[in-house]
C-alpha cells in the first residue's frame, strides 16, 4: 500500500508595508512556491550637475 498523498494547507495572502506574498499552485512535481511583489520604497531623483563656482 502506498501512503496517502499529503496536501499543503492554503495560506492566505500576506501583506506588509512594502511586500505582498501569495501562495502559488503546485507544479507537476508537487512543489508549492510563493510569489512576492515588492513595492519600491526609494525615490529616484533626476541628477543635476552642481553649479560651478
HELIX and SHEET records of a PDB file:
SHEET    1   A 3 UNK A  14  UNK A  15  0                                        
SHEET    2   A 3 UNK A  19  UNK A  23 -1                                        
SHEET    3   A 3 UNK A  34  UNK A  38 -1                                        
END                                                                             
